[in-house]
């Protein structure tokens, strides 16, 4: 899986001086290493991440990762479908909350 955009983190920008170790781990391990491993495409990693964040009810990070998914080639329709699918397995409240974030993001960008 080559020819995909290099995935970069924003940990240092967000928390660099406040929480330097968390920033370092975010940028150097999570994004530089894990997100750029060739065994899965960035597109697939984005779909997985959106599904897991939805299932866990972790909406604080969801807006960022929905945007990253779009940047990685996942369409809005695919993301809406993924959230709908996950809702049946993860629970209605998690799915409805995630869809609310998606609606806000996607309708504000049109």
N, C-alpha and C positions, 0 to 999 in steps of 0.2 A: 504494500500500500504506500506508494510514493506519490509524488505530484499532488500533495495536499498542503494547504497553508500550515506553516509552523505555528503551533499553539503557544501563546505567551500568557503568562499570568500577570496579575496586577497587584500582587501582595505587597511589594515594596512601595509602590505608589500609594496604596491604601493604608498600610500599617507600618511602613519601614522604620520609622523612629519610635513609634509607640510599642510595637511588638515585633522586633527585628527577627526573632527566630521563626515565628509563625509566617512572617513575610518571606523569609528565606525558604522555608519548607514548601510554601505555596508555589513560589516561582520556580525553584530549582528541582524539587522532587515531583510535585503534583503536575505542573504544566511542562517544564522542560523535559522531564523523564517520562512520566506515565502518559500524559496526553499525546506525546510524540512517538510512542512506541509503534512500530509498523504492523503489529498483529491485528489491530483494528483501525479503521479509518477514523478521522476526526468526526465525520458525519455520524458514524455508528456510536462513537463515544458520547456525542451530544445527545442522541436519542436515548441511550442508556441513562445518562445523567439526568435528563428531564424526567424519565420514568421513575428513577429512584427518588429524586427530590419530590415528585408528586406523591409517590407512595408513602414517603415518610412525613408528608405534610410540611416540608421545609421550604416554605414559600419565600423566605427572605432571600435565598440564593436563586430562586427560580427565574426571576426576571432577567438576571444576568445570563443565565444559561440558555434561556429561550433565544435571546439575542445572539449568543455564540452559536447556537444551533442553526439559526438562519445564516450566519456568516459561514458556517461549515456545510451549507448546501441543503439543509432540511427545509422543506416548505412549511408555510403556515398551516396548510391543510394537513400535512403529515403530523405536525405537532399537535394540532387539535385532535386528530384521530388517535394519536398515542395517548394523550391525556384521557380521552374518552375510554379507551381500552383499559388503561390502568385503573380507572375509577371502579370498574367492576371487581377488580382483584384487591385493591388497596383500601377501598372505602369511599362512600359518597362524599363525606365532608372534605377529604383530601383532594378528590377530583374536582369538586365544585370550587374549592379555594384556588387550585392550580388553574382552572379554566378562567376564573376571574382575573388572575394575573395575566394570562395569555390574551384575554379580550382587551384588557387595558393597554397592553403593549402593542397589540396588532391594530387596534382601532386608532390609537394615537399616532401610529406611523403611516396611516393611509391618508 
